[in-house]
């Protein structure tokens, strides 16, 4: 698969995607914000969750399921959603 087709495939999936450069992070496929603090931002991506951890984190912009975060990003964690209660 060439790079163009790989990119088209990647962007067609509703999976969490994070781009980090310097003190800026861009999150794609943001469905809702779960938690925001100066040290942690947790995002619901539909079937998964993404947590950014660091110092001085702030949400700079939100639009079209995309979020721009600024601050010192030290780690990124991905979590699966909890299974629905069958009871």
C-alpha positions in Angstrom: 0.0 0.0 0.0 1.4 3.4 -0.9 1.6 6.3 1.5 -1.5 8.1 0.0 -3.7 5.0 0.4 -2.3 4.4 3.9 -3.2 8.0 4.9 -6.7 7.7 3.4 -7.2 4.4 5.3 -5.9 5.9 8.6 -8.2 8.9 8.4 -11.3 6.8 7.5 -11.1 4.9 10.8 -12.6 6.3 14.0 -9.6 5.5 16.1 -7.8 7.9 18.4 -5.0 9.8 16.7 -2.5 12.1 18.3 0.1 14.3 16.7 2.7 15.9 19.0 5.3 18.5 18.1 7.1 20.5 20.7 4.6 21.9 23.2 1.6 21.3 20.9 -0.7 18.3 20.5 -3.5 17.6 18.1 -6.1 15.0 18.9 -8.5 13.7 16.2 -11.8 11.8 16.6 -12.7 13.6 19.8 -16.3 12.7 20.8 -16.3 14.3 24.3 -14.1 15.6 27.0 -14.0 13.4 30.1 -11.6 15.3 32.3 -9.4 18.4 32.2 -6.8 19.5 34.7 -3.4 21.3 34.4 -1.7 17.9 34.4 -4.2 15.5 32.6 -6.7 15.7 29.8 -8.8 12.7 29.0 -10.8 12.4 25.8 -13.5 9.9 24.8 -12.8 8.8 21.2 -16.0 6.7 20.9 -14.8 3.2 21.6 -11.5 4.2 23.2 -10.1 6.9 25.5 -6.9 9.0 25.2 -5.1 10.6 28.1 -2.5 13.2 27.8 -0.3 13.8 30.8 2.1 16.6 31.4 2.5 20.1 32.9 0.5 23.3 32.1 -1.9 21.5 29.7 -4.6 23.7 28.2 -7.2 23.2 25.4 -6.5 25.9 22.9 -9.1 25.0 20.2 -11.9 22.5 19.5 -13.5 22.1 16.2 -14.8 19.3 14.0 -13.8 16.4 16.3 -10.3 17.9 16.5 -8.7 19.4 19.6 -5.5 21.5 19.9 -3.7 21.2 23.3 -0.7 23.2 24.4 1.7 22.6 27.3 4.5 20.2 28.1 3.1 16.8 27.1 5.1 14.1 28.9 3.1 10.9 28.1 0.1 9.7 26.1 -2.0 6.7 27.1 -4.7 4.8 25.2 -7.5 2.9 27.0 -10.3 0.7 25.7 -13.8 1.4 26.8 -15.3 -0.7 29.6 -17.8 -3.4 28.4 -21.5 -2.5 28.8 -23.2 -4.0 31.8 -25.2 -7.1 30.6 -27.2 -7.5 33.8 
